[in-house]
Amino acid sequence: MKKVIAKGLALAVIGMGVMLGGTGVCSATPMTWSSNGHQYEVVGSGSISWDSARLATQSRGAGWDLATITSLDEQNFITTLLGLADGSLVEYYIGGMYEAGAWAWVTSEPFFFQYWGNGEPNGNASEPRMALDGRYNDNNWGWNDYTGAAAYFVAGYVAENNAAAPVPEPATMLLMGTGLAGLAGVARRRSSAKKM
């Protein structure tokens, strides 16, 4: 009986894991944030420039660009993808840029929410690109203005797709259904065993 339950749970966990794609730094699968339906992906690409990161992101297709962060909730969600910062100089580019005397998002969304690290921005026109920086905001990846050049401390970038989330593939739904069916079978056997 315990083996049957374990098998049913294992199938459900595998189905959910495949469906959700897993989490963690440099995820290979975009993660959807339920609050806005956008997909996000941390892309590890050491020593890349901001311009190259943006081109790589946009080449993924419609709706993809460097991530924009318009609320503390969104900042916290991206932090869950990156993992807590350890206080060292490590940066991931996001879609903030300084132009025409002001900070703006690549998507032209309003630039109201700000999460700058202590003393930032400090370069503005001389550092017109934005990155999440591991040294700031109590391990929560505060923002830093930077030149946008490739550097040893640039670990990659955060991509965001603001187009509608894709419909799960049939194979994903099949795995999920198989796991749930296994759990239902376990519950039915368990209830039959109690009646005897």
N, C-alpha and C positions, 0 to 999 in steps of 0.2 A: 504494500500500500504506500509506504513512504517513498519507494522507488518511483512509483507512478506519479506521485505528487511532485517529486524532484524533476522528473522528465517534463511534466507539464509546465512547471515554473521555468525550467531551462529554455524551453521553446518560446515561452512568452518573453523572457529576458532577451533572447537572441533576436526575436522579431522587433521588440522595442529598440534595441541597440541599433539594428540595421535601419529602422525607420527614422530614428533621431540622428544618426550619424556620429554619435560620440561627441565628446568635448575635449578641450585642452588646447594648449598653445600650438599654433601652426596646424590647426585642424585641416584635414584634406576635404572636408565636407562643409559646405555653408550651413550655418545654424540660423534658424528663423526665430526672431524675437516676437513673441505673441502680442506684445503691446502695439506694434505697428505693422506686423506682417513682413517686414524687410528681412532679407538674408544678410548675414555677416560672415566673413571669413578672415582669420588671421593668416597672413601669408608670410612665411619665413623666407627672406631673400636678403641675406646679409650684404651690407655695403651697397645698397641701391639708392639712386637719387629719387627725390620726390617726383620729378617729371617722368622718370622711367616707371616708377610705381604706379603713377596715374595712367600712363599709356597701357601698362600691363593689365590694370584693372578694367579699363574701358574696352580692351580687346576681348573681354569675356562675353560681351554682348549687351543688348539693350538693358538699361537700368543700372548697370554696374559703374561704380566710381569709388574713389576713396571715401571712407566712412565720414559722415557728418554726425556730430553729437549735439543734440538739441535739448537734452534734459539730464538730470542726475541719474534717473532710472536707466537711460540709454548708456550713460557712462559706466554705471555699475554692471550692466549686461555685458558690455565689451570687456570690462575687467574680468568677468567670469570666464570669458574666452581666452584671455591672456594669462590668467592666473595672477595672484597678487605679486606686485613688484617687490624686489628685494632691496631697493634703495640704491642700486648701482646705475651707472650711466648706460642705459639701454633704451633705444627709441624705436617706435613704430609710427610710420607716417599715417596721418589722417588728412581729410579734405579741407583743411583750413588754409587760407592764403591772405596775404596782406596786399591789397591793391586799392588805388585811388584814395590812400590815406586812411583805410579802415580794414578791419578783419572781416572776411566773408567766407561763406561755404561754397564749395565747387558747384553745388546744386542750386545756388541762389536762395536757399532757405534763409529765413531771418536768423541773424546772429545775435540772439538774446542770451541764451545760457552760455556761461563761461566757466572753465575749470582750470585756469592757469596755475602753474606751480608758483611757489613763492618767488617774487621778484620778476616774474614773467608777465607779459612779453617785454623783453628788454632791447630788442633790436628793430622790430617792426620792418621798415623798408630795407634794412641791411640783412634781416633774417625773415624773409617773407613767406615761409612755409611752416606748417604746424606738424608736431609729432607728439605722441604720448610718450612721456618720459618716466622711467622707473625710479627717479630720485624724488619725486614729488607726491604730495597729498596722501601721506600715510599709506603707502603701498598701493594706491588706487590710480596710478598712471596719470598724473597731472599733465597739463599741456605745456609745451615748450615751443617757442618760436626758434626756427633754425634756417640756415641758408637753403636747405633742400639738397645739398651736395651729398654724394655717397660718402660714407664714413664708416670706420670700424665699429662704431657703437650703434649704427642703424641696423636693426635685426630684421626689418621687414616693414609690412604695412597692413592696415586693416581695410578690407574691401567691403562694400555694402551694395546690395541690389535692392533698389526701391520699387522695382516692378512687382507685380502680383506674384505671390509665392507659387511655385509649380505644384501641380497635382502629383501626389505620390505615385510612383511607378507601380504597375500591377504586381510585380514580384514582391515589392515591399508589403503591399496589402495582403498578399498570399501568406507571407511569413507571419505577419501580425495575426491574421485569421487562424493560421495553424496553431500558434501559441495559445490563442484564446479558446479554440476548440479543445485543445489538450487540457486546459484548466477546467472547462465545462465538463469534460469526461471524468476528470478526477473528482469533481464535486458530485457528479451523479453516482459514481462508484462508492464514494464515501457515504452518501445518503442511503444507498442500497445496503451497504454493510451495517449501518446502524439499525435498520429495520429487522435484520436477521437476528 
